[in-house]
């Protein structure tokens, strides 16, 4: 899923890291299937970020160890959206679906 393909990236480093240890980053990075803008920790998508898929879909929310985790919003290619909780990369718990026409 997340295979980094470009050497170009914009990166701002926080040498103090985060409570979880390691170095925290804010990056813009391209992958085979999209572009990620947000926080990273120890080389993984971790914290707040937005992943824009080349298909037109997008996830904006919390990440943990390269997976959608916590509060977030997924926008589908047709414009419909799901806003809610995610766990281990999947919808989990309470959420709301918004159709494209509404």
Backbone as CSV, one residue per row, in Angstrom:
resi,resn,N_x,N_y,N_z,CA_x,CA_y,CA_z,C_x,C_y,C_z
1,UNK,0.824,-1.191,0.000,0.000,0.000,0.000,0.864,1.250,0.000
2,UNK,1.761,1.413,0.928,2.558,2.628,1.038,3.987,2.379,0.599
3,UNK,4.225,2.505,-0.692,5.565,2.348,-1.241,6.027,3.699,-1.750
4,UNK,7.019,4.251,-1.112,7.539,5.558,-1.464,8.301,5.457,-2.765
5,UNK,7.966,6.332,-3.738,8.581,6.211,-5.053,9.420,7.417,-5.465
6,UNK,9.270,8.535,-4.812,10.019,9.716,-5.213,11.059,10.082,-4.168
7,UNK,12.147,10.666,-4.634,13.168,11.113,-3.698,12.899,12.535,-3.238
8,UNK,12.041,13.258,-3.945,11.724,14.624,-3.551,10.693,14.606,-2.435
9,UNK,10.970,15.352,-1.416,10.005,15.536,-0.345,10.336,16.820,0.384
10,UNK,9.329,17.414,0.969,9.539,18.575,1.802,9.411,18.081,3.243
11,UNK,10.344,18.431,4.063,10.351,17.868,5.412,10.753,18.929,6.429
12,UNK,10.003,18.994,7.508,10.344,19.853,8.634,10.513,18.926,9.823
13,UNK,11.679,18.945,10.427,11.960,18.013,11.517,11.803,18.686,12.879
14,UNK,11.326,17.909,13.822,11.237,18.343,15.208,12.222,17.478,15.994
15,UNK,13.391,17.996,16.314,14.403,17.176,16.979,14.007,16.709,18.371
16,UNK,12.978,17.320,18.940,12.548,16.922,20.276,11.588,15.745,20.256
17,UNK,11.153,15.348,19.066,10.273,14.181,18.936,8.919,14.407,19.553
18,UNK,8.311,13.346,20.007,7.005,13.419,20.641,7.025,12.568,21.898
19,UNK,5.913,12.535,22.581,5.837,11.771,23.822,6.147,10.295,23.595
20,UNK,5.891,9.804,22.370,6.135,8.403,22.054,7.589,8.100,21.733
21,UNK,8.439,9.113,21.730,9.843,8.901,21.403,10.093,9.007,19.914
22,UNK,11.325,9.059,19.537,11.674,9.164,18.125,11.535,10.580,17.622
23,UNK,11.818,10.771,16.364,11.776,12.093,15.767,10.461,12.291,15.031
24,UNK,9.787,13.411,15.281,8.527,13.712,14.610,8.799,14.542,13.370
25,UNK,8.066,14.274,12.301,8.228,14.978,11.028,6.895,15.506,10.537
26,UNK,6.964,16.576,9.769,5.849,17.013,8.945,6.371,16.940,7.523
27,UNK,5.740,16.156,6.668,6.291,15.926,5.332,5.230,16.010,4.249
28,UNK,5.704,16.177,3.046,4.908,15.964,1.844,5.664,14.886,1.082
29,UNK,5.036,13.727,0.904,5.735,12.589,0.308,4.820,11.889,-0.691
30,UNK,5.380,11.495,-1.821,4.609,10.805,-2.858,4.820,9.298,-2.768
31,UNK,3.747,8.561,-2.992,3.754,7.102,-3.015,3.215,6.639,-4.361
32,UNK,3.220,5.340,-4.598,2.729,4.801,-5.872,1.275,5.172,-6.136
33,UNK,0.457,5.222,-5.098,-0.969,5.448,-5.306,-1.477,6.783,-4.771
34,UNK,-0.583,7.683,-4.338,-1.053,8.964,-3.843,0.032,9.776,-3.166
35,UNK,-0.414,10.862,-2.523,0.497,11.773,-1.843,0.034,11.987,-0.412
36,UNK,0.978,11.956,0.509,0.695,12.155,1.926,1.284,13.483,2.381
37,UNK,0.504,14.240,3.122,0.960,15.476,3.740,0.605,15.389,5.210
38,UNK,1.601,15.402,6.076,1.296,15.324,7.501,2.465,14.882,8.342
39,UNK,2.146,14.369,9.500,3.144,13.984,10.487,3.634,12.562,10.237
40,UNK,4.890,12.355,10.593,5.477,11.019,10.534,6.285,10.808,11.813
41,UNK,6.452,9.558,12.160,7.262,9.211,13.318,8.009,7.930,12.975
42,UNK,9.310,7.970,13.103,10.155,6.803,12.809,9.901,6.248,11.406
43,UNK,9.701,7.146,10.432,9.523,6.746,9.047,8.134,6.263,8.673
44,UNK,7.176,6.368,9.589,5.812,5.901,9.327,4.821,7.048,9.431
45,UNK,3.713,6.945,8.678,2.634,7.901,8.798,2.085,7.769,10.205
46,UNK,2.120,8.864,10.964,1.780,8.784,12.375,1.408,10.177,12.879
47,UNK,0.174,10.338,13.357,-0.311,11.645,13.784,-1.304,12.169,12.761
48,UNK,-1.501,13.448,12.732,-2.466,14.072,11.820,-1.898,14.145,10.406
49,UNK,-2.708,13.762,9.409,-2.242,13.842,8.035,-3.336,13.626,7.020
50,UNK,-3.016,13.949,5.781,-3.957,13.801,4.660,-3.294,12.969,3.573
51,UNK,-3.998,11.929,3.142,-3.520,11.089,2.041,-4.464,11.291,0.876
52,UNK,-3.945,11.827,-0.227,-4.734,12.050,-1.431,-4.366,10.977,-2.452
53,UNK,-5.328,10.111,-2.746,-5.111,9.036,-3.710,-5.225,9.600,-5.121
54,UNK,-4.478,9.034,-6.044,-4.532,9.482,-7.428,-5.877,9.168,-8.077
55,UNK,-6.701,8.336,-7.439,-8.045,8.004,-7.936,-9.043,9.122,-7.645
56,UNK,-8.637,10.113,-6.833,-9.537,11.197,-6.441,-10.077,11.020,-5.031
57,UNK,-9.835,9.879,-4.425,-10.266,9.667,-3.043,-9.253,10.286,-2.090
58,UNK,-9.689,10.544,-0.836,-8.798,11.187,0.118,-9.191,10.798,1.547
59,UNK,-8.188,10.629,2.394,-8.423,10.445,3.823,-7.707,11.566,4.559
60,UNK,-8.431,12.247,5.431,-7.871,13.333,6.235,-8.182,13.018,7.690
61,UNK,-7.147,12.755,8.464,-7.387,12.408,9.864,-6.146,11.888,10.544
62,UNK,-6.374,11.073,11.544,-5.294,10.531,12.367,-4.739,9.240,11.772
63,UNK,-3.425,9.076,11.940,-2.702,7.888,11.470,-1.898,7.314,12.624
64,UNK,-1.693,6.017,12.565,-0.819,5.352,13.531,-0.141,4.190,12.821
65,UNK,1.172,4.216,12.778,1.950,3.141,12.152,1.475,2.813,10.731
66,UNK,1.318,3.841,9.904,0.923,3.715,8.494,-0.525,3.302,8.273
67,UNK,-1.374,3.339,9.288,-2.775,2.958,9.137,-3.679,4.061,9.662
68,UNK,-4.869,4.195,9.057,-5.858,5.139,9.558,-6.251,4.676,10.957
69,UNK,-6.173,5.599,11.916,-6.428,5.223,13.318,-6.905,6.453,14.075
70,UNK,-8.121,6.397,14.616,-8.680,7.539,15.339,-9.705,8.266,14.485
71,UNK,-9.916,9.541,14.773,-10.910,10.341,14.055,-10.408,10.710,12.667
72,UNK,-11.298,10.597,11.667,-10.916,10.968,10.316,-12.101,11.039,9.387
73,UNK,-11.830,11.549,8.195,-12.864,11.664,7.166,-12.320,11.129,5.855
74,UNK,-13.061,10.197,5.260,-12.684,9.602,3.988,-13.638,10.130,2.933
75,UNK,-13.097,10.719,1.871,-13.900,11.217,0.764,-13.708,10.280,-0.422
76,UNK,-14.812,9.757,-0.935,-14.785,8.824,-2.056,-14.747,9.580,-3.383
77,UNK,-14.409,8.905,-4.443,-14.289,9.509,-5.760,-15.567,10.158,-6.269
78,UNK,-16.716,9.651,-5.811,-17.996,10.218,-6.247,-18.421,11.429,-5.422
79,UNK,-17.596,11.806,-4.415,-17.906,12.964,-3.575,-18.584,12.615,-2.266
80,UNK,-19.016,11.367,-2.092,-19.599,10.976,-0.808,-18.480,10.892,0.234
81,UNK,-18.868,11.004,1.520,-17.871,11.038,2.585,-18.307,10.175,3.767
82,UNK,-17.334,9.669,4.483,-17.573,9.014,5.768,-16.708,9.715,6.796
83,UNK,-17.348,10.221,7.834,-16.632,10.906,8.911,-16.879,10.132,10.195
84,UNK,-15.786,9.675,10.825,-15.960,8.888,12.034,-14.650,8.329,12.543
85,UNK,-14.750,7.215,13.218,-13.602,6.581,13.849,-13.043,5.462,12.968
86,UNK,-11.732,5.310,13.038,-11.027,4.259,12.317,-10.122,3.519,13.295
87,UNK,-9.940,2.250,13.031,-9.034,1.440,13.836,-8.349,0.440,12.924
88,UNK,-7.034,0.394,13.003,-6.250,-0.555,12.215,-6.553,-0.453,10.715
89,UNK,-6.801,0.781,10.238,-7.026,1.022,8.819,-8.454,0.844,8.331
90,UNK,-9.398,0.521,9.238,-10.788,0.267,8.850,-11.742,1.139,9.655
91,UNK,-12.943,1.379,9.097,-13.979,2.088,9.843,-14.277,1.288,11.102
92,UNK,-14.471,2.021,12.215,-14.671,1.326,13.481,-15.460,2.228,14.420
93,UNK,-16.534,1.720,14.985,-17.295,2.496,15.956,-18.250,3.455,15.285
94,UNK,-18.416,4.621,15.862,-19.398,5.608,15.442,-18.884,6.413,14.253
95,UNK,-19.790,6.666,13.311,-19.447,7.491,12.162,-20.697,7.904,11.403
96,UNK,-20.527,8.843,10.491,-21.642,9.339,9.691,-21.256,9.301,8.222
97,UNK,-22.194,8.807,7.397,-22.003,8.775,5.956,-22.757,9.949,5.347
98,UNK,-22.103,10.678,4.460,-22.711,11.809,3.762,-22.730,11.480,2.270
99,UNK,-23.917,11.344,1.667,-23.968,11.036,0.234,-23.455,12.216,-0.598
100,UNK,-23.050,11.928,-1.808,-22.485,12.951,-2.692,-23.497,14.044,-3.005
101,UNK,-24.766,13.700,-3.063,-25.789,14.689,-3.419,-26.368,15.416,-2.214
102,UNK,-25.809,15.182,-1.034,-26.379,15.806,0.157,-25.373,16.336,1.008
